[in-house]
Amino acid sequence: MQAGFEMITRFADAVGATPHSKQGLTRAQAIAHEGRFFDIGYA
């Protein structure tokens, strides 16, 4: 399990991903932001 978490963390670091909270988004804004993936069929 730890190895999987570390792999995800390394990938996130490599692509420059940041948590929504560090982007200044509220919970509602983060949900709306990610909802776009459902709208375009990624999820």
C-alpha positions as CSV (number, residue, x, y, z in Angstrom):
1,M,0.0,0.0,0.0
2,Q,2.8,2.4,0.9
3,A,4.5,1.8,-2.5
4,G,1.2,2.7,-4.3
5,F,0.9,5.9,-2.3
6,E,4.5,6.9,-3.1
7,M,4.0,6.2,-6.8
8,I,0.9,8.4,-6.9
9,T,2.8,11.2,-4.9
10,R,5.7,11.0,-7.4
11,F,3.4,11.2,-10.4
12,A,1.5,14.2,-8.8
13,D,4.8,15.9,-8.2
14,A,6.0,15.2,-11.7
15,V,3.0,16.8,-13.3
16,G,2.9,19.7,-10.9
17,A,-0.5,18.8,-9.3
18,T,-1.6,20.8,-6.3
19,P,-4.4,20.2,-3.9
20,H,-7.5,22.4,-4.5
21,S,-7.1,23.9,-1.0
22,K,-3.7,25.2,-2.0
23,Q,-5.2,26.6,-5.2
24,G,-7.6,28.7,-3.0
25,L,-10.7,26.7,-4.1
26,T,-13.5,26.1,-1.6
27,R,-15.0,22.6,-1.3
28,A,-17.9,23.6,-3.5
29,Q,-15.6,25.1,-6.1
30,A,-13.4,22.0,-6.2
31,I,-16.4,19.8,-6.7
32,A,-17.7,22.0,-9.5
33,H,-14.2,22.0,-11.1
34,E,-13.9,18.2,-11.1
35,G,-17.5,17.8,-12.3
36,R,-16.4,18.9,-15.7
37,F,-14.8,15.5,-16.2
38,F,-18.2,13.8,-15.9
39,D,-19.6,16.3,-18.4
40,I,-17.1,15.4,-21.0
41,G,-17.2,11.7,-20.3
42,Y,-13.9,11.0,-18.6
43,A,-15.5,9.4,-15.5
